[in-house]
Amino acid sequence: DDTLAHDVRQAARVIGTRHAGRPLFILGESMGGAVAMLAAAGREPPIADGLILAAPAVWGRASMPWYQNVALWVAAHTVPQGRVTGRGLGIRASDNTAMLEALGRDPMVIKDTRIDAVFGLVGLMDAAMAAAARLDRPTLVLYGKKDQLIPEGVIHELWDRLPPSTARSSRAAFYDNGWHMLLRDLQAAVV
């Protein structure tokens, strides 16, 4: 978590210096949204004017059913090197079938994930949700109502955790036909 947030802060510094005087917004999609939140809420926040969080991964342990937490903890502590794919769960990330098929053929896209990495991702989502209370810059939260990965309730929880001054300068946009991969869905141009 810290390394990824540090990288975002470093990149923001370089870009901010190179393009001094221009507004700088950090865009994070899914896990990238969680990382952007951690970077912005850290001890040395990036020199960004605001955040854009597209389907931010903030579905942490506090929002998950107890049985998912228990199963993940047991798996991460007994078979951490075990691999999971998500196949067979009936979860769809986008309505853009051609894009999903291209990702499936791309050798650079991870097709299966170690259980300990999933456990770490849930920890990242926990940290991002906690960081919401420390965000101090305008934030645009984007969410697709057809998202099957991040429940809508956690997006409302994220919003409720923003400091009042941040919430006043921020916006949330919900897309009825949007999925998790909002920026690559068939209605990406609308977003």
C-alpha positions, 0 to 999 in steps of 0.5 A: 500500500505504502509503495503504491501511494508513494509512487503516486505522490512521486509521479504527481510531483514530477508531472506538477513540476513539468506542467507548473501552473496547470491543474492536476487531478489524480484519476484512479480506477478500481484498485487505482482509486484506493491507491489514489485515496491513500496517496492523497490522505498520506503524510505527504499528500501529492500536489494535486488539485483533486481526485477522480475515483472511478469505481474505487475499490473500497469494499473492505472487511467491515462491509463484507459478510462475515463468512467471506471474511472468515473464508479469506482469512483461513485461505490466506493463512493456510494456503496463501500460495493457492490461486483463484480466478473468479471464473464460475462466479457469474460476475461481469466487469463490463458490458464491453465484450470485445474489450473483455475478450481482448483482456483475456487474450492479453498475456500481460493481464493476470488471469489468476491471483494468489490468495495472499494477494487477494487478502492484501487487496482487501487490506488495501480496500480497508485502508482506502475506506479509512483514508476517506475521512482524511481527504481534503481536496475536491473528489469526483466519485464515479460509479456504475449501477451495474457494478458487480464487483463493488457494492453500491452501499460501500460507495455511499459509505465512502461518501459519508466518510468524507469530511464535510468540507471535502463533501461540499466541494466534491461530486458523485455521479452514478450511471444507470448503465455503467459497470465496474470498468466505467472508462471502458464500458460501451457507454464510456463516452457518456462517463 
